[in-house]
Amino acid sequence: MKRRRWDSKAKALVVLQGLKGRLVADICNEHQICQSEYYRWREEFLTKMPQIFDKSDKREERLLQENAKLKNLVGELALELKKVNECLE
């Protein structure tokens, strides 16, 4: 019998069904996996969850820094444009 390959998204969806309260036995029967496999996936899922939130926090921080730089640049350009306009008058 050929082994199935599960991608991370499919594993996460299976684990989420159990976390939402569905019986593990029913989930395993539906997806044709053993319960030990489900519990291994769940443990991996729960272990890696904090990393997911850390990435989003870092991304948000990076975007805020980039936003501040762009605002500073726009302010400098506005001042320069004002100086040019004053010289032309």
N, CA, C and O of each residue as an XYZ file, in Angstrom:
356
protein
N       0.838     -1.173      0.000
C       0.000      0.000      0.000
C       0.894      1.251      0.000
O       1.870      1.325      0.747
N       0.557      2.200     -0.820
C       1.334      3.417     -0.961
C       1.048      4.361      0.205
O      -0.106      4.563      0.585
N       2.121      4.940      0.773
C       1.960      5.898      1.877
C       1.490      7.232      1.347
O       1.936      7.705      0.302
N       0.577      7.828      2.094
C       0.118      9.163      1.710
C       1.056     10.197      2.295
O       1.644      9.998      3.358
N       1.186     11.306      1.583
C       1.970     12.439      2.059
C       0.995     13.528      2.481
O       0.086     13.880      1.729
N       1.180     14.052      3.665
C       0.319     15.111      4.197
C       1.110     16.408      4.207
O       2.203     16.463      4.770
N       0.571     17.444      3.595
C       1.233     18.744      3.683
C       0.834     19.409      5.000
O      -0.105     18.977      5.668
N       1.555     20.453      5.355
C       1.342     21.094      6.655
C      -0.059     21.685      6.790
O      -0.634     21.671      7.879
N      -0.609     22.201      5.704
C      -1.953     22.784      5.764
C      -3.003     21.711      6.077
O      -3.899     21.934      6.891
N      -2.888     20.563      5.435
C      -3.843     19.472      5.664
C      -3.735     18.961      7.099
O      -4.749     18.680      7.737
N      -2.510     18.840      7.605
C      -2.318     18.399      8.989
C      -2.966     19.387      9.955
O      -3.647     18.993     10.902
N      -2.746     20.663      9.706
C      -3.306     21.694     10.589
C      -4.826     21.626     10.601
O      -5.445     21.762     11.656
N      -5.429     21.416      9.444
C      -6.889     21.333      9.382
C      -7.417     20.135     10.160
O      -8.453     20.225     10.818
N      -6.708     19.020     10.086
C      -7.105     17.825     10.838
C      -7.000     18.093     12.336
O      -7.915     17.770     13.094
N      -5.888     18.683     12.760
C      -5.680     18.973     14.185
C      -6.720     19.967     14.691
O      -7.231     19.815     15.801
N      -7.034     20.967     13.901
C      -8.022     21.969     14.319
C      -9.396     21.345     14.564
O     -10.136     21.791     15.441
N      -9.732     20.324     13.796
C     -11.010     19.646     14.028
C     -11.059     19.078     15.447
O     -12.077     19.179     16.132
N      -9.951     18.483     15.876
C      -9.891     17.921     17.224
C      -9.901     18.999     18.289
O     -10.528     18.839     19.336
N      -9.206     20.097     18.023
C      -9.174     21.183     18.999
C     -10.531     21.861     19.147
O     -10.826     22.462     20.179
N     -11.345     21.759     18.112
C     -12.691     22.337     18.172
C     -13.674     21.425     18.897
O     -14.834     21.791     19.083
N     -13.219     20.235     19.308
C     -14.071     19.373     20.116
C     -14.577     18.115     19.444
O     -15.291     17.327     20.065
N     -14.224     17.915     18.202
C     -14.674     16.701     17.514
C     -13.919     15.495     18.075
O     -12.759     15.621     18.468
N     -14.551     14.355     18.113
C     -13.923     13.153     18.642
C     -12.732     12.740     17.778
O     -12.815     12.688     16.551
N     -11.626     12.449     18.457
C     -10.398     12.082     17.753
C     -10.601     10.805     16.940
O     -10.090     10.687     15.826
N     -11.335      9.864     17.487
C     -11.587      8.608     16.773
C     -12.313      8.863     15.457
O     -11.990      8.250     14.439
N     -13.293      9.764     15.473
C     -14.028     10.088     14.245
C     -13.127     10.758     13.217
O     -13.199     10.457     12.025
N     -12.286     11.663     13.682
C     -11.363     12.366     12.782
C     -10.409     11.362     12.131
O     -10.180     11.389     10.922
N      -9.863     10.481     12.963
C      -8.901      9.498     12.453
C      -9.544      8.533     11.465
O      -8.930      8.175     10.459
N     -10.762      8.113     11.740
C     -11.469      7.231     10.803
C     -11.731      7.934      9.480
O     -11.551      7.351      8.411
N     -12.151      9.176      9.556
C     -12.458      9.930      8.337
C     -11.224     10.128      7.463
O     -11.294     10.007      6.240
N     -10.090     10.432      8.100
C      -8.875     10.738      7.334
C      -7.939      9.540      7.200
O      -6.857      9.649      6.623
N      -8.357      8.413      7.730
C      -7.604      7.162      7.654
C      -6.185      7.316      8.209
O      -5.198      6.972      7.558
N      -6.118      7.841      9.427
C      -4.853      7.931     10.145
C      -5.038      7.295     11.517
O      -6.162      7.188     12.010
N      -3.944      6.877     12.129
C      -4.057      6.304     13.477
C      -4.034      7.440     14.500
O      -3.566      8.544     14.222
N      -4.548      7.138     15.677
C      -4.660      8.170     16.699
C      -3.295      8.679     17.149
O      -3.150      9.858     17.473
N      -2.299      7.805     17.172
C      -0.966      8.260     17.564
C      -0.436      9.294     16.571
O       0.266     10.229     16.957
N      -0.770      9.124     15.307
C      -0.373     10.101     14.282
C      -1.042     11.452     14.548
O      -0.406     12.503     14.475
N      -2.337     11.398     14.856
C      -3.062     12.633     15.173
C      -2.417     13.349     16.358
O      -2.179     14.555     16.306
N      -2.137     12.598     17.428
C      -1.571     13.218     18.627
C      -0.158     13.757     18.369
O       0.234     14.756     18.971
N       0.596     13.123     17.499
C       1.918     13.630     17.115
C       1.770     14.957     16.371
O       2.501     15.910     16.641
N       0.822     15.014     15.437
C       0.565     16.247     14.687
C       0.107     17.357     15.631
O       0.539     18.504     15.521
N      -0.778     16.989     16.562
C      -1.292     17.991     17.498
C      -0.170     18.557     18.361
O      -0.110     19.766     18.583
N       0.713     17.703     18.846
C       1.829     18.149     19.678
C       2.743     19.084     18.887
O       3.181     20.115     19.398
N       3.023     18.720     17.649
C       3.855     19.569     16.792
C       3.166     20.911     16.541
O       3.802     21.963     16.592
N       1.877     20.863     16.274
C       1.083     22.071     16.028
C       1.130     23.006     17.235
O       1.400     24.198     17.088
N       0.871     22.476     18.410
C       0.845     23.289     19.621
C       2.234     23.811     19.992
O       2.362     24.909     20.533
N       3.255     23.037     19.706
C       4.624     23.459     19.997
C       5.047     24.628     19.117
O       5.758     25.525     19.571
N       4.614     24.618     17.870
C       5.052     25.642     16.910
C       4.142     26.869     16.861
O       4.466     27.841     16.178
N       3.031     26.846     17.555
C       2.119     27.993     17.510
C       2.750     29.317     17.936
O       2.525     30.323     17.262
N       3.522     29.371     19.007
C       4.121     30.657     19.395
C       5.008     31.261     18.302
O       5.085     32.482     18.171
N       5.666     30.424     17.532
C       6.522     30.914     16.449
C       5.710     31.650     15.395
O       6.195     32.612     14.800
N       4.500     31.216     15.163
C       3.639     31.865     14.180
C       3.346     33.293     14.610
O       3.397     34.212     13.792
N       3.040     33.485     15.887
C       2.721     34.813     16.380
C       3.961     35.692     16.455
O       3.871     36.902     16.250
N       5.111     35.106     16.745
C       6.352     35.878     16.773
C       6.647     36.467     15.405
O       7.073     37.617     15.299
N       6.422     35.689     14.363
C       6.678     36.167     13.000
C       5.797     37.360     12.675
O       6.257     38.333     12.079
N       4.532     37.285     13.065
C       3.627     38.386     12.744
C       3.999     39.632     13.532
O       3.862     40.746     13.028
N       4.476     39.455     14.787
C       4.905     40.597     15.584
C       6.134     41.261     14.963
O       6.223     42.488     14.909
N       7.074     40.450     14.499
C       8.277     40.980     13.860
C       7.921     41.689     12.561
O       8.480     42.739     12.243
N       7.006     41.120     11.829
C       6.582     41.731     10.568
C       5.928     43.084     10.835
O       6.187     44.063     10.135
N       5.078     43.121     11.858
C       4.399     44.369     12.204
C       5.414     45.432     12.628
O       5.296     46.597     12.247
N       6.401     45.029     13.411
C       7.436     45.966     13.854
C       8.226     46.501     12.658
O       8.513     47.695     12.575
N       8.567     45.610     11.742
C       9.303     46.024     10.551
C       8.486     47.004      9.711
O       9.025     47.984      9.198
N       7.194     46.740      9.572
C       6.328     47.632      8.796
C       6.186     48.997      9.473
O       6.136     50.024      8.796
N       6.122     49.010     10.797
C       6.038     50.286     11.516
C       7.312     51.102     11.325
O       7.248     52.321     11.161
N       8.465     50.444     11.345
C       9.733     51.135     11.116
C       9.794     51.700      9.699
O      10.209     52.840      9.490
N       9.379     50.895      8.738
C       9.374     51.349      7.350
C       8.415     52.522      7.170
O       8.721     53.466      6.443
N       7.269     52.468      7.822
C       6.289     53.547      7.760
C       6.874     54.843      8.323
O       6.683     55.913      7.747
N       7.584     54.747      9.446
C       8.204     55.925     10.050
C       9.251     56.534      9.116
O       9.331     57.755      8.978
N      10.051     55.680      8.477
C      11.066     56.171      7.529
C      10.413     56.906      6.366
O      10.877     57.966      5.948
N       9.330     56.329      5.849
C       8.647     56.942      4.713
C       8.012     58.276      5.101
O       8.040     59.228      4.321
N       7.444     58.346      6.298
C       6.870     59.616      6.765
C       7.951     60.674      6.895
O       7.733     61.830      6.532
N       9.107     60.295      7.405
C      10.224     61.207      7.534
C      10.671     61.705      6.163
O      10.932     62.895      5.986
N      10.759     60.809      5.209
C      11.167     61.164      3.854
C      10.159     62.123      3.212
O      10.551     63.088      2.556
N       8.867     61.858      3.401
C       7.832     62.739      2.854
C       7.945     64.127      3.484
O       7.799     65.134      2.791
N       8.203     64.188      4.790
C       8.367     65.470      5.468
C       9.557     66.248      4.917
O       9.458     67.452      4.683
N      10.675     65.566      4.710
C      11.864     66.214      4.154
C      11.591     66.733      2.747
O      11.986     67.848      2.408
N      10.924     65.938      1.937
C      10.614     66.360      0.566
C       9.662     67.554      0.564
O       9.791     68.447     -0.273
N       8.706     67.575      1.498
C       7.769     68.702      1.585
C       8.505     69.980      1.952
O       8.221     71.040      1.395
N       9.448     69.889      2.884
C      10.241     71.063      3.256
C      11.090     71.558      2.086
O      11.189     72.760      1.838
N      11.689     70.625      1.383
C      12.514     70.987      0.233
C      11.672     71.655     -0.847
O      12.097     72.642     -1.448
N      10.499     71.128     -1.090
C       9.596     71.707     -2.079
C       9.163     73.105     -1.651
O       9.051     74.003     -2.486
N       8.923     73.293     -0.370
C       8.546     74.615      0.148
C       9.677     75.610     -0.072
O       9.424     76.750     -0.461
N      10.919     75.200      0.169
C      12.074     76.075     -0.054
C      12.201     76.455     -1.513
O      12.488     77.608     -1.834
N      11.989     75.498     -2.396
C      12.078     75.757     -3.845
C      11.014     76.754     -4.251
O      11.282     77.676     -5.021
N       9.808     76.574     -3.736
C       8.702     77.485     -4.066
C       8.982     78.888     -3.550
O       8.642     79.861     -4.224
N       9.592     79.024     -2.373
C       9.924     80.340     -1.829
C      10.972     81.043     -2.688
O      10.906     82.256     -2.884
N      11.942     80.278     -3.201
C      12.977     80.865     -4.053
C      12.413     81.345     -5.380
O      12.901     82.321     -5.949
N      11.391     80.666     -5.873
C      10.817     81.030     -7.168
C       9.922     82.267     -7.059
O       9.673     82.929     -8.066
N       9.444     82.585     -5.879
C       8.537     83.713     -5.714
C       9.249     85.005     -5.678
O       8.618     86.054     -5.543
